[in-house]
Amino acid sequence: MTKRSSKNKTRSPSERARRTKSSARRASTSGGMKPSQERGLFFLEVTAALSYPPHTERGGKWLIFVDRANVDEAWEKVVAALTQARLGDYAKVSTARPSPNAAAPRTHVICVYTYDADDEDDVRRVRNSLRDLGFVKPIAYKTDQATFDGRYQVRGHQRISKYYE
């Protein structure tokens, strides 16, 4: 598994497909970068080395919103599940660095990616795994295309989610 940090707000599927371990800045889960404290980067990212289909142009992500007091613990759960092949192969978490896309300054988002939003079995498998981790409140699934189109609630867009479970 490779953990890394990113200054990019969002990567296109083709950019994510080209990511390499050599370009990754490593972050440690114990004593390393914590989302609640990191202010120099927009996101911390983790990629798991496992057998999972490559990301497609139809990819997307589950969006888990967590307050700052709980984000480090929630992120650790997601990282552990990735290493156990219980999710997809990639996730990221927003940091304490202010973002123009954030609706609330002390709320973080954890994005758990799936390779194809049209593969409902895989999308729901990942959602069920997130429930097993304790994320039981309904959460939204947003396609990468909606992100690339700049569709955010904070900008007044409605009904962005493909799934809400």
WOTALIN-V193369 format. One record per residue. N is the residue number from 1. PHI is phi as a letter, one per 20 degrees, with the letter a starting at -180 (999 if undefined). Layout:
BEGIN
n->N phi->PHI
n->N phi->PHI
END
This chain:
BEGIN
n->1 phi->999
n->2 phi->d
n->3 phi->d
n->4 phi->b
n->5 phi->d
n->6 phi->b
n->7 phi->e
n->8 phi->f
n->9 phi->f
n->10 phi->b
n->11 phi->d
n->12 phi->f
n->13 phi->g
n->14 phi->f
n->15 phi->f
n->16 phi->f
n->17 phi->f
n->18 phi->e
n->19 phi->f
n->20 phi->c
n->21 phi->f
n->22 phi->f
n->23 phi->e
n->24 phi->e
n->25 phi->e
n->26 phi->e
n->27 phi->c
n->28 phi->e
n->29 phi->f
n->30 phi->d
n->31 phi->m
n->32 phi->d
n->33 phi->f
n->34 phi->d
n->35 phi->g
n->36 phi->f
n->37 phi->d
n->38 phi->f
n->39 phi->c
n->40 phi->e
n->41 phi->c
n->42 phi->f
n->43 phi->c
n->44 phi->d
n->45 phi->c
n->46 phi->b
n->47 phi->c
n->48 phi->e
n->49 phi->e
n->50 phi->b
n->51 phi->e
n->52 phi->b
n->53 phi->g
n->54 phi->f
n->55 phi->f
n->56 phi->d
n->57 phi->f
n->58 phi->e
n->59 phi->f
n->60 phi->a
n->61 phi->b
n->62 phi->e
n->63 phi->d
n->64 phi->d
n->65 phi->e
n->66 phi->c
n->67 phi->f
n->68 phi->g
n->69 phi->f
n->70 phi->d
n->71 phi->f
n->72 phi->f
n->73 phi->f
n->74 phi->f
n->75 phi->f
n->76 phi->f
n->77 phi->f
n->78 phi->f
n->79 phi->f
n->80 phi->f
n->81 phi->f
n->82 phi->f
n->83 phi->f
n->84 phi->e
n->85 phi->l
n->86 phi->e
n->87 phi->c
n->88 phi->e
n->89 phi->c
n->90 phi->b
n->91 phi->b
n->92 phi->b
n->93 phi->c
n->94 phi->f
n->95 phi->d
n->96 phi->f
n->97 phi->f
n->98 phi->g
n->99 phi->c
n->100 phi->f
n->101 phi->e
n->102 phi->e
n->103 phi->f
n->104 phi->c
n->105 phi->f
n->106 phi->d
n->107 phi->d
n->108 phi->d
n->109 phi->d
n->110 phi->d
n->111 phi->d
n->112 phi->d
n->113 phi->e
n->114 phi->c
n->115 phi->f
n->116 phi->b
n->117 phi->f
n->118 phi->e
n->119 phi->e
n->120 phi->f
n->121 phi->f
n->122 phi->f
n->123 phi->g
n->124 phi->f
n->125 phi->g
n->126 phi->f
n->127 phi->f
n->128 phi->f
n->129 phi->f
n->130 phi->f
n->131 phi->f
n->132 phi->g
n->133 phi->e
n->134 phi->o
n->135 phi->e
n->136 phi->e
n->137 phi->f
n->138 phi->g
n->139 phi->c
n->140 phi->e
n->141 phi->d
n->142 phi->d
n->143 phi->f
n->144 phi->f
n->145 phi->f
n->146 phi->f
n->147 phi->f
n->148 phi->f
n->149 phi->f
n->150 phi->m
n->151 phi->e
n->152 phi->c
n->153 phi->g
n->154 phi->f
n->155 phi->e
n->156 phi->n
n->157 phi->f
n->158 phi->d
n->159 phi->l
n->160 phi->e
n->161 phi->f
n->162 phi->e
n->163 phi->c
n->164 phi->b
n->165 phi->c
END
